[in-house]
Amino acid sequence: MFHSDGIIFDMRTGFWENKPPKIKSRFKLIPDQIHGPAIKSGVSQGKIHLSFLDGIRGLAILAVFLIHSLGASFGLYSLGWSGLFRDFHVSKAYLALYPLTYGWVGVPIFFVVSGFCIHLSHQSSGETGWLGFINRRFFRIYPAYLLAVCVFFFVWPATQSAHLPPGTGNWHSIFWRFTILVMTLISE
């Protein structure tokens, strides 16, 4: 059982409960005196926030950013092979930054933690069905997505000499496929 501020996570049942713990535990996810409460709760709203998961997601994002920076700087994302062993005949600067090549691990970590947070959000809302939850998530994400699509289809091409690769169709069909979220379902 993990507890903080009167909120308990029972590992046997997998549920969060808002009652005093039966067993005193010294383990806290993040000590209150250093970083604030590990679990922030709006009791009236029924929402639970595990603040240490934000740090894990932040580290995952940083790892992915660093591997892409490494690849862009040196032109390779990992060492090549020389027979059965890795070929270490590269610059010493690349070798010093070689641990960054494991930044790909940040992608699955980010998705697993985000999936847990989304499920926790739905579970703590007290709703029985998914329709309201999906509706809220859609209208939280889609406006920013639509803005990004418009910027990349209208603003960015106006400032660049952008040309479509052969066989990709015209700008109008691509824009509408991305706008209505069927870009992989409908082909030219």
C-alpha positions in Angstrom: 0.0 0.0 0.0 1.2 3.5 -0.9 -0.3 6.4 0.9 0.1 10.1 1.1 -2.3 12.8 2.4 -4.9 10.3 3.4 -5.1 8.8 -0.1 -4.2 5.1 -0.4 -3.4 2.9 -3.3 -4.2 -0.7 -2.6 -1.9 -2.9 -4.7 -4.1 -6.0 -4.2 -7.3 -4.3 -5.6 -5.6 -1.7 -7.8 -7.9 1.1 -6.5 -7.2 4.4 -4.9 -9.1 5.1 -1.7 -9.6 8.3 0.2 -9.4 7.0 3.8 -6.7 6.8 6.5 -4.3 3.9 6.2 -4.7 0.8 8.3 -1.0 0.2 8.4 1.5 2.9 9.1 4.1 3.0 6.3 7.3 5.0 6.2 7.5 4.8 2.4 6.3 7.8 0.5 6.6 8.3 -3.2 8.3 11.7 -2.8 9.0 13.1 0.7 6.7 16.1 1.5 9.4 18.2 3.1 11.6 18.1 -0.1 9.3 18.2 -3.1 5.8 18.7 -1.8 3.1 16.0 -1.6 3.6 12.9 -3.8 -0.1 12.7 -4.6 -2.0 15.9 -5.2 -5.7 15.4 -4.7 -8.7 17.6 -5.3 -11.1 15.9 -3.0 -14.1 17.7 -4.4 -13.1 16.8 -8.0 -12.0 13.3 -7.3 -8.8 13.8 -9.3 -5.5 12.2 -8.5 -2.1 13.4 -9.7 1.1 11.4 -9.2 3.7 14.1 -9.5 6.7 11.8 -9.8 5.3 10.5 -13.1 5.7 13.9 -14.6 9.4 13.6 -13.9 9.6 10.2 -15.5 7.8 11.5 -18.6 10.1 14.5 -18.7 13.2 12.2 -18.6 11.7 10.1 -21.3 11.2 13.1 -23.5 14.7 14.4 -22.8 16.2 11.0 -23.7 14.4 11.0 -27.1 15.5 14.6 -27.7 19.1 13.8 -26.9 19.3 10.7 -29.2 17.9 12.8 -32.1 20.4 15.6 -31.3 23.2 13.0 -31.3 22.1 11.6 -34.7 21.8 15.1 -36.2 25.2 16.2 -34.9 27.2 13.1 -35.9 25.1 11.6 -38.7 24.7 8.2 -37.0 22.4 7.0 -34.3 24.4 4.0 -33.2 27.7 2.3 -33.8 28.1 0.1 -36.9 29.1 -3.5 -36.8 32.6 -5.0 -37.5 32.0 -8.7 -37.7 30.6 -9.9 -34.4 31.5 -6.7 -32.5 30.6 -3.0 -32.6 32.9 -0.8 -34.7 34.4 1.8 -32.3 36.4 3.6 -35.0 34.5 6.8 -34.7 35.3 10.2 -33.1 36.1 10.4 -29.4 33.3 12.9 -29.0 30.8 10.4 -30.3 32.1 7.7 -28.0 31.8 10.1 -25.0 28.1 10.6 -25.9 27.5 7.0 -26.8 25.2 6.3 -23.8 22.7 8.8 -25.4 22.1 6.2 -28.1 19.8 4.4 -25.7 17.4 7.3 -25.8 15.0 5.2 -27.9 14.0 3.7 -24.6 12.2 7.0 -23.8 9.5 6.3 -26.3 8.0 3.1 -24.8 8.5 4.6 -21.3 6.6 7.7 -22.2 3.7 5.7 -23.8 3.4 3.3 -20.9 3.4 6.1 -18.2 1.0 8.2 -20.3 -1.3 5.3 -20.8 -1.3 4.7 -17.0 -2.0 8.4 -16.4 -4.9 8.4 -18.9 -6.4 5.3 -17.3 -6.0 6.7 -13.8 -7.7 9.9 -14.9 -10.7 8.0 -16.2 -10.8 5.7 -13.2 -10.7 8.6 -10.7 -13.4 10.6 -12.6 -16.0 8.1 -11.4 -17.6 7.7 -14.8 -18.9 4.3 -15.8 -18.6 4.7 -19.5 -15.9 5.8 -21.9 -18.0 8.1 -24.1 -17.7 11.2 -21.9 -14.0 10.5 -21.2 -13.2 10.1 -24.9 -15.3 13.3 -25.8 -13.3 15.3 -23.2 -10.0 14.0 -24.4 -10.9 14.7 -28.1 -11.8 18.3 -27.4 -8.7 18.8 -25.3 -6.3 17.5 -28.0 -8.0 18.2 -31.3 -7.9 22.0 -31.3 -4.1 22.0 -30.8 -3.8 19.3 -33.4 -5.9 21.3 -35.9 -3.8 24.4 -35.3 -0.6 22.4 -36.0 -2.1 21.0 -39.2 -3.1 24.5 -40.4 0.4 25.9 -39.6 2.1 23.1 -41.4 -0.2 23.2 -44.4 -0.6 27.0 -44.9 2.0 29.0 -43.0 5.1 26.8 -43.4 4.7 26.2 -47.2 4.2 30.0 -47.7 7.6 30.6 -46.1 9.5 27.7 -47.8 9.9 26.5 -51.3 7.9 23.4 -50.4 7.2 20.8 -53.0 5.3 17.5 -52.6 7.2 14.3 -53.2 6.0 12.5 -56.3 3.0 10.3 -55.8 1.7 12.0 -52.6 -1.3 13.7 -54.2 -2.3 17.3 -54.0 -2.3 19.7 -51.0 -6.0 19.8 -50.7 -6.5 16.0 -50.4 -3.6 15.7 -47.9 -4.9 18.5 -45.8 -8.4 17.1 -45.5 -7.1 13.6 -44.8 -5.1 14.9 -41.9 -7.9 17.2 -40.7 -10.5 14.5 -40.4 -7.9 12.0 -38.9 -8.0 9.4 -41.7 -4.5 10.0 -43.2 -3.6 6.3 -43.0 -7.0 5.0 -44.0 -7.5 6.8 -47.3 -4.8 6.7 -50.0 -4.7 8.5 -53.3 
